[in-house]
Amino acid sequence: MLPHPNSSNEGLPSKESLHGGDSAVLPERRPLYKRPLVLAAAAAATIAVIVVAVIVPVYFTVIKPKHHNNVSAASSTSNGHSGPAGGASSTTPQKPVQTAVTTGGDGSTVTMEDGTTFVYKNKFGGYWVNDPENPFDNSARANSWTPALNETWNWGADRIWGVNIGGLFVPEPFIVPSLFEAYPGAVDEWSLSTLVAQKGEGELQKVLENHYNTFITEQDIAEIAGAGLNWIRLQIPFWAIETWANVGVDANGQKVAEPFLARVCWKYILRLLGWARKYGLRVNLDLHTVPGSQNGFNHSGKIGPINWMNGPMGLANAERSLDYIRIITEFISQPEYKDLIPIFSMVNEPFMAKLGRPAVEAFYWKAYQMLREVTGTGAGNGPMIAIHDGFGTPTGWADFLPGADRLALDTHPYFAFNGKANRDPVNITADGGDGKEFGGQWPLMACNNWGNMMNNSRGAFGVTIAGEFSNAINDCGLYVNGVNGDTAADSAYGPGCGYWEDATQWSDDTKQGLLNFAEASMDALGDWFFWTWKIGASSTTQSVRAPLWSYQLGLQNGWMPTDPRTTLGKCQHLGANMAPFNGMFQPWQTGAGAGNIAADATADLAWPPQLNNIPAGQQAALPQYTPTGTIATLPPPTFSTPGVTVTAAVGNGWNNAKDTTPAVQPIAGCAYPDAWDALDAQVPAGGCQPAA
C-alpha cells in the first residue's frame, strides 16, 4: 500500500528515476458477450515513460512481486483505437519494461496514451497512481482531505464536492453545440443518430467515437482532481448495453428501430473510469436514459412524449429498464469497481408531475428489491442507490422506505428553470454579509432556499445529495432551452440573453458576484455535483455560449472557486438561517444496519402500479415482455503493456453468479405499438402478457 500524504508536499518518498506508464488499450470494436464467459485481457500499447518534474519529491517507484491476485491476463495483440486521447501503438520495446507502480503529485509529468504529456497540477496534496500489473489499484488520492479510494468514505463527515461529465456519453445540444450544428434538424441523440447514419455506413460510429475521444480527455479528469474536487457524476445511456431493432410499429404500421449507436461507448466509459481511478476520484454512475424516455427531455435520448411508466408501453419499457439497471449493478458491484463507484443513480430525473408519484415510488421499490436481492445488504455489498426526487422536493420523500439499505436522495435545484425571468443583477452588493461582496440577491437566496432543504432532508430521509446545480441564475445560453427553444420568446429571461452568452463581456463585478453565488450554493448544498465540467464551443462563433454552466471555464476566468474549502461557512457569513446537520446518519442509511423495511411502508407500492394515460379498464391488458431472453453482460476492459503481465483479476462483468434471472424480450405474436410513441395507441387486444 502506498503512503498517503496529509499535505501537498509530505508523505511521498522519492527516487531518482522511475519507469512505467499508462497501459489501458481500447480495441477497435468489441461486442457485448454473454455471461458467464470471461473476456481474455490483451492488446498492444505504447509504453508511456513518465518523467517527473522534481520541484519537491512527489513520486516513487515500487517494484511489484509477480504474484498479485488470482488471475493473469493472456498475452495477445489487437489494433488500438487511434485518436487525440486514446491512441495506441503496437511497437514493442527491445527489452521488457520494469513492472512498477508509478505515482506523482503536484508538478509531475503525465504521459497519455497517445504519447502527449501534461504537467499535473494539484496544490491540495492529491496524487495519481498507475500500476501496470494492477490497473485496479485504488491507492490514488484526489486531495489531502479526501480518503484515498482504498480508504473508507465516512458519510456525513466526508463531503462530496463533485462535477458532472455531461454531454460525453449522452450528448446534449447546449453542452456540445457543434455536434448538433453540423446536422441541422438534430435536436436529441435519436434525431442526431438518424441524420448522421444517413451520411453512410459507419459514419455514426466515426462521428461519435471522435466525440468520445476529444470532448473529455485524461487531462480533464486530472484537472478536476487538481481543482480540489473529489467525485464525478458520470452519465451513461442504456445503449451502452444494447438497442432493439424492433420496438413496435408506428401509426403507419412501420417497424421502429432504435437508432442509437449500440455498445460502442462502453469501452470509452471503461477508459474514463480508469482515469477517475488513476486520479483518486470517486464516481456516481448515472443511468441518464431509459427506454421510452422518463421525462421527454432531449437528454433522455428523445424529445417528446414520456413512454416510461406512462401510457400503453409504460410497463414494458419499465421491465426492460430493470434489466439494464441489474446489468449495470452486477458490473459495478464487482470487487474491481465497488470502491471506485460507491453510488449508482439508477434513473435520472423521472418527471413525477406527469408520471404520478405512485408510479415513480412503485418503480423505485421494485428496483430496490431487485438490486438488494442481487447485491445483498450492508456496506460493501453493491453501491448506495440514489433515487431522484422527480422534480418534487426532498421534503416529500421523508418517509419513503425507512430502513432501506443505503438509499440516497438526489435533487437538482436550479433557479434557471423556475419559470421566472430572473433579471435581478448579480454585479451589485450582495444581500447580507459585510457589504463588501457582490452577488445581489443570489448568494443569500441560494443559502436560504437550499440550505434548510438539504439539511432537513438529511435528518428526515438520510443521505441527500445535489446531483446537479449550476451558476445559471437565468435560462440564457445557446440551446439551454433546446435547439428549437433558442429565441427570446422561448426564454423566460426574454430579450438580452446575448450578454449572458458571452463571458468576454462580463465585468469583474459580475464575475465576483457569480463566484459568491457559486460559493453560497456549494455551502448550502453540502454534497454536490456541479452541472457540468465542460461546455463545448459553438461552431458558428468558436466560443462557449452557455458559460454559466461550465465549471472549467469559470475556473479559468475567475467565477468558480479555485479551492472549494473556501465555500465552507459562506452562508453563515451572509446571515442565512440554515438548519444545522449534525453529520450523523442512521446505521442502515450508510450500510451498518440490516436494511429492514417495515411491511406497512410498502403496502401501497404494489407492482405493477396504476399508470397514467391508460384507457379505463385496460390496466390489466397492458403489453409486457417475457423473461425468457439471454441477459447481456458488460465486458471488462482489456490491458496490455509489452513486457508486463496484468496479474490482477479483471472480473467477468457479473458479480453474483447466483443471479441467473433471464432478460425480458418481446412476446411472439404481440402487436406492440411503438415503445417510444404509444400514448395515442390502442392497447393490444391480447397475446401480450407473459405466461403465468
JOFENTA-V336806 format. One record per residue. SS is DSSP state (alpha for helix, beta for strand, coil for the rest). PHI is phi in whole degrees, 0 to 359 (999 if undefined). OMEGA is omega in degrees with one decimal (none if undefined). Layout:
SS:PHI:OMEGA
SS:PHI:OMEGA
This chain:
coil:999:-178.7
coil:282:171.7
coil:291:-175.0
coil:240:-177.0
coil:287:173.7
coil:257:176.4
coil:211:-171.9
coil:290:-176.8
coil:221:177.6
coil:233:167.1
coil:96:-179.5
coil:256:176.5
coil:294:-174.6
coil:248:170.1
coil:226:-177.9
coil:282:-179.5
coil:204:176.4
coil:210:177.5
coil:226:179.4
coil:128:179.3
coil:173:179.5
coil:288:-170.2
coil:231:-179.0
beta:290:178.3
coil:237:-179.5
coil:261:177.3
beta:294:-176.5
coil:299:179.3
coil:201:-179.5
coil:218:178.3
coil:286:171.9
coil:297:176.6
beta:239:-174.3
beta:264:177.5
coil:301:9.8
coil:254:-179.9
coil:297:178.9
coil:258:179.7
coil:283:178.5
coil:287:-177.7
coil:281:177.2
coil:189:170.3
coil:167:-178.5
coil:265:-177.9
coil:210:173.9
coil:284:176.8
coil:279:-178.9
coil:273:177.5
coil:273:-173.5
coil:263:179.7
coil:259:-176.7
beta:262:175.9
coil:284:-173.3
coil:263:170.5
coil:267:165.5
coil:231:-178.2
coil:294:-177.0
coil:224:-179.1
beta:206:175.4
beta:198:176.9
beta:239:177.6
beta:238:177.3
beta:285:-175.1
coil:264:173.8
coil:290:-176.5
coil:269:174.6
coil:227:-170.0
coil:239:179.0
coil:245:-171.6
coil:229:-179.2
coil:206:174.8
coil:251:179.9
coil:286:175.6
coil:291:-178.5
coil:262:176.8
coil:202:179.7
coil:231:173.8
coil:207:179.8
coil:286:176.4
beta:276:178.2
coil:285:179.5
coil:267:179.0
coil:164:-174.6
coil:303:-176.4
coil:246:-173.2
coil:218:-177.3
coil:289:178.2
coil:212:-179.5
coil:224:178.6
coil:266:179.4
coil:299:-179.7
coil:255:179.0
coil:292:-177.0
coil:289:177.7
coil:222:-178.5
coil:301:178.6
coil:279:176.4
coil:296:178.3
coil:281:-171.7
beta:208:167.7
beta:275:173.6
beta:238:-178.7
beta:208:179.6
beta:204:176.6
coil:246:-177.5
coil:302:179.0
coil:94:178.8
beta:283:-179.6
beta:257:179.8
beta:252:174.6
beta:257:-177.9
coil:275:-173.2
coil:298:-178.9
coil:269:177.5
coil:93:177.3
coil:284:-175.9
beta:234:170.3
beta:211:178.6
beta:267:-180.0
coil:284:-179.6
coil:244:179.4
coil:210:-177.3
coil:275:-174.0
coil:253:177.8
coil:84:176.9
coil:280:177.3
beta:210:178.6
beta:263:179.7
beta:223:176.0
beta:227:-179.8
beta:234:-177.5
coil:300:179.1
coil:284:-178.9
coil:228:179.9
coil:295:179.8
coil:255:176.4
coil:298:-176.7
coil:251:-176.2
coil:275:-175.2
coil:291:179.8
beta:227:-178.7
coil:289:179.4
coil:196:-171.5
coil:291:-177.2
coil:264:-180.0
coil:248:177.5
coil:301:171.2
coil:300:-176.2
coil:300:179.7
coil:268:174.9
coil:247:-174.6
coil:286:171.0
coil:273:-177.8
coil:259:-178.4
beta:296:-178.9
coil:96:176.2
coil:260:174.3
beta:279:-175.8
coil:248:177.9
coil:277:172.3
beta:238:-169.3
beta:229:-179.7
beta:216:176.9
beta:277:173.6
coil:255:-176.2
coil:292:172.2
coil:84:-177.2
coil:279:-178.0
coil:261:170.8
coil:231:-175.4
coil:301:176.2
coil:239:-176.0
coil:303:-174.8
coil:280:178.6
coil:270:178.6
coil:235:-173.5
alpha:299:-176.9
alpha:297:178.9
alpha:295:-179.3
alpha:274:178.2
alpha:297:-179.8
coil:286:-177.4
coil:226:-178.6
coil:307:-176.7
coil:102:177.7
coil:283:-178.4
coil:235:-179.4
coil:203:-176.6
alpha:287:175.5
alpha:299:-179.1
alpha:289:176.7
alpha:299:-179.9
alpha:298:-179.7
alpha:297:-177.2
alpha:291:179.8
alpha:293:-179.4
alpha:298:178.8
coil:292:179.9
coil:283:178.0
coil:142:-179.3
coil:298:178.8
coil:83:-175.9
alpha:292:-179.0
alpha:297:178.8
alpha:296:179.4
alpha:299:-177.1
alpha:294:-176.3
alpha:287:177.2
alpha:294:174.0
alpha:298:177.0
alpha:296:179.6
alpha:301:-175.3
alpha:279:-170.5
alpha:243:-172.8
coil:289:176.1
coil:236:-179.8
coil:244:177.0
alpha:303:-178.9
alpha:296:175.5
alpha:300:-177.8
alpha:294:176.4
alpha:297:179.4
alpha:294:178.3
alpha:298:176.3
alpha:296:-179.9
alpha:293:178.2
coil:276:-179.8
coil:87:179.1
coil:270:-175.3
coil:226:177.3
beta:223:163.5
beta:233:170.7
beta:251:-170.0
beta:250:-179.0
beta:277:174.4
beta:229:178.7
coil:262:178.0
alpha:293:-179.7
alpha:285:165.1
alpha:296:179.5
coil:265:-178.0
coil:188:165.5
coil:232:177.2
coil:251:179.5
coil:278:178.6
coil:214:178.0
coil:247:178.6
coil:114:-178.2
beta:244:-179.1
coil:276:-176.2
coil:296:178.5
coil:265:179.0
coil:81:-179.0
coil:267:178.1
beta:295:-179.1
coil:250:176.0
coil:245:175.9
coil:288:-172.4
coil:274:-174.4
coil:297:177.1
coil:283:-172.1
coil:278:166.3
coil:73:-171.8
coil:297:-175.7
alpha:290:-174.5
alpha:300:-178.9
alpha:296:177.8
alpha:282:172.6
alpha:298:177.5
alpha:299:178.9
alpha:298:-179.3
alpha:294:175.6
alpha:299:176.4
alpha:296:176.8
alpha:295:178.8
alpha:301:178.3
alpha:299:-177.1
alpha:301:-176.0
coil:256:172.2
coil:77:-178.7
coil:263:173.5
beta:285:-172.0
beta:234:165.9
beta:260:-177.1
beta:276:-169.5
beta:243:173.2
beta:284:-168.5
coil:272:-179.6
coil:227:172.3
coil:222:-177.9
coil:304:177.1
coil:91:-177.9
coil:78:-178.7
coil:270:-178.6
coil:212:179.0
coil:78:179.8
coil:270:-177.5
alpha:298:-178.1
alpha:280:171.9
alpha:271:-177.7
coil:112:-177.7
coil:209:173.9
coil:289:174.0
coil:136:-176.8
coil:293:177.1
coil:271:-178.7
coil:241:175.2
coil:254:-176.4
coil:54:-177.3
coil:200:176.4
coil:77:-172.8
coil:302:-179.7
coil:257:-176.8
alpha:297:-179.2
alpha:288:179.8
alpha:298:178.0
alpha:296:177.6
alpha:294:178.0
alpha:299:178.0
alpha:295:178.6
alpha:299:179.3
alpha:300:175.7
alpha:299:-177.1
alpha:292:176.1
alpha:297:179.3
alpha:293:-179.6
alpha:299:179.2
alpha:294:179.9
alpha:298:178.1
alpha:300:-178.6
alpha:292:-173.0
alpha:282:176.1
coil:276:177.4
coil:297:179.4
coil:306:-177.6
coil:290:-172.2
coil:234:-170.9
coil:294:177.9
coil:276:178.0
coil:283:-174.1
coil:239:-177.6
coil:283:-177.7
beta:232:172.1
beta:239:174.6
beta:271:-162.7
coil:276:173.4
coil:211:-179.0
coil:279:167.4
coil:49:169.6
coil:295:-173.0
coil:275:-170.8
alpha:295:-179.6
alpha:298:178.3
alpha:264:-178.5
alpha:276:-173.7
coil:93:-179.9
alpha:301:-179.2
alpha:303:-179.3
alpha:292:-179.1
alpha:294:180.0
alpha:296:179.8
alpha:296:177.8
alpha:294:179.0
alpha:301:-180.0
alpha:294:178.1
alpha:299:-179.3
alpha:293:178.6
alpha:300:179.3
alpha:302:-179.1
alpha:299:-175.8
alpha:292:-178.4
alpha:287:171.9
alpha:293:179.6
alpha:283:-171.7
alpha:267:-165.9
coil:81:-177.4
coil:246:179.2
coil:98:-178.0
coil:306:-178.9
coil:94:179.3
coil:256:-177.6
coil:77:-175.0
coil:277:163.0
beta:295:-177.7
beta:259:178.2
beta:260:174.7
beta:246:179.4
beta:276:-176.6
coil:283:175.3
coil:72:-175.1
coil:69:170.1
coil:272:174.5
coil:234:176.7
alpha:304:-179.1
alpha:303:-177.7
alpha:291:-178.4
alpha:252:-173.1
coil:303:-174.7
coil:253:-177.8
coil:275:176.3
coil:49:175.9
coil:298:-176.4
coil:95:-179.0
coil:295:-177.9
coil:284:172.7
coil:51:176.1
beta:249:-178.9
beta:251:177.6
beta:254:-177.8
beta:247:176.9
beta:231:-176.1
beta:234:-177.0
coil:280:178.1
coil:224:168.2
coil:284:-174.4
coil:300:-173.6
coil:247:178.7
coil:272:177.2
coil:81:-179.2
coil:257:-178.9
coil:292:178.1
coil:53:-178.9
coil:265:179.6
coil:297:-172.6
coil:289:176.7
coil:250:-176.2
coil:261:176.1
coil:235:-177.7
beta:303:-178.0
coil:288:171.5
coil:296:-179.8
coil:75:176.9
coil:72:-174.0
coil:261:179.6
coil:77:-177.8
coil:250:-175.0
coil:248:177.5
beta:258:178.1
coil:139:-179.4
coil:60:-177.2
coil:282:-163.3
alpha:291:-179.5
alpha:300:-178.6
alpha:293:178.5
alpha:295:175.9
alpha:299:179.8
alpha:297:-176.3
alpha:289:-178.3
alpha:283:-169.0
alpha:251:-177.0
alpha:296:177.8
alpha:298:-179.1
alpha:304:-176.1
alpha:288:-177.0
alpha:291:175.7
alpha:297:179.3
alpha:292:176.9
alpha:298:178.0
alpha:282:-174.1
alpha:269:-178.1
coil:255:-174.5
coil:136:-177.8
coil:304:-178.6
beta:228:-176.8
beta:233:171.0
beta:262:-177.3
beta:291:176.3
beta:211:165.1
coil:194:-179.4
coil:207:175.4
coil:273:-175.3
coil:285:174.9
coil:275:177.8
coil:215:-176.4
coil:261:176.6
coil:283:178.7
coil:136:-179.2
coil:302:175.8
coil:65:177.4
coil:302:176.5
coil:263:179.5
coil:100:-178.8
coil:299:-178.4
coil:263:179.0
coil:236:-170.5
coil:253:175.9
coil:235:179.2
coil:300:179.6
coil:292:-178.9
coil:273:-176.2
coil:267:174.7
coil:296:-180.0
coil:293:-178.8
coil:86:-178.0
coil:298:174.2
coil:104:-179.0
alpha:292:-178.6
alpha:306:179.6
alpha:297:-176.7
alpha:283:177.4
coil:269:-175.8
coil:229:-175.7
alpha:292:178.5
alpha:292:178.1
alpha:274:-171.9
coil:287:177.0
coil:281:175.2
alpha:299:178.6
alpha:295:177.1
alpha:297:-179.9
alpha:297:178.4
alpha:293:176.8
alpha:296:177.7
alpha:293:176.9
alpha:298:178.8
alpha:295:176.5
alpha:295:178.7
alpha:297:-179.5
alpha:296:178.4
alpha:294:178.9
alpha:300:-178.4
alpha:296:179.5
alpha:295:-179.2
alpha:293:-175.0
alpha:281:174.9
coil:81:176.8
coil:239:-165.5
beta:213:171.9
beta:228:178.3
beta:290:173.8
coil:252:6.7
coil:217:-177.5
coil:295:-171.9
coil:222:168.4
coil:246:-180.0
coil:283:-179.9
coil:282:171.9
coil:286:179.3
coil:288:-179.0
coil:275:-178.5
coil:243:-176.1
coil:57:179.5
coil:217:175.6
coil:283:-175.7
coil:249:169.8
coil:225:-170.6
alpha:293:179.6
alpha:295:-174.5
alpha:255:-174.6
coil:252:175.6
alpha:296:-177.6
alpha:301:-179.6
alpha:295:177.5
alpha:296:175.5
alpha:299:-175.9
alpha:289:-171.2
alpha:235:166.4
coil:96:176.6
coil:243:168.5
coil:232:-177.2
coil:293:177.2
coil:279:175.7
coil:220:-175.5
alpha:296:177.5
alpha:293:179.0
alpha:291:-179.4
alpha:281:-176.3
coil:294:180.0
coil:85:-178.4
alpha:298:-177.4
alpha:293:175.8
alpha:297:178.0
alpha:300:-179.2
alpha:279:179.5
coil:86:-179.9
coil:290:178.3
coil:259:-175.3
coil:252:174.6
coil:293:-178.8
coil:286:172.6
coil:241:-173.0
coil:277:177.1
coil:80:-176.9
coil:251:174.2
coil:249:173.2
coil:294:-176.4
alpha:306:-177.3
alpha:290:-179.2
alpha:285:-178.8
coil:238:171.9
coil:103:-179.0
coil:272:-179.6
coil:257:-175.8
coil:277:-179.1
coil:75:179.5
coil:277:-178.3
coil:246:-179.9
coil:297:-176.8
alpha:300:-177.4
alpha:290:178.5
alpha:285:-178.0
coil:240:-175.8
coil:299:-177.7
coil:262:-174.9
coil:250:-178.8
coil:294:177.3
coil:239:-3.9
coil:280:178.4
coil:278:172.3
coil:289:-179.1
coil:261:174.6
coil:285:175.8
coil:60:173.9
coil:241:177.9
coil:303:-178.9
coil:306:177.0
coil:80:-175.6
coil:258:-175.8
alpha:303:-176.4
alpha:291:-177.3
alpha:265:-177.7
coil:303:177.9
coil:296:177.4
coil:229:171.6
coil:254:-178.1
beta:250:-178.1
beta:278:-178.7
beta:232:-177.8
beta:268:177.3
coil:269:-177.6
coil:286:177.1
beta:278:176.9
beta:234:176.2
coil:284:-176.1
coil:284:174.8
coil:285:177.5
coil:287:171.5
coil:249:-178.0
beta:224:172.9
coil:200:169.8
beta:233:179.8
coil:307:179.9
coil:87:-178.6
beta:236:174.7
coil:253:175.7
coil:287:-177.2
coil:263:179.2
coil:278:172.2
coil:295:-179.8
coil:253:-178.3
coil:79:177.6
coil:236:177.3
coil:90:-174.6
coil:222:-171.9
coil:284:-172.9
coil:251:-178.1
coil:295:179.3
coil:279:177.9
coil:278:-175.9
coil:242:179.2
coil:299:179.8
coil:293:175.0
beta:275:175.4
beta:279:175.4
beta:208:-178.7
coil:299:176.5
coil:275:180.0
coil:303:177.3
coil:92:178.8
coil:281:178.3
coil:269:-177.6
coil:291:169.1
beta:285:-179.9
coil:304:-174.9
coil:294:179.5
coil:255:-177.2
coil:202:-171.6
coil:240:-174.0
coil:299:-179.9
coil:261:-177.8
coil:276:175.6
coil:279:172.2
coil:291:-178.8
coil:307:-174.5
coil:294:-178.8
coil:177:177.1
coil:77:-175.0
coil:238:174.7
coil:243:-179.5
coil:294:178.6
coil:296:-178.7
coil:293:none
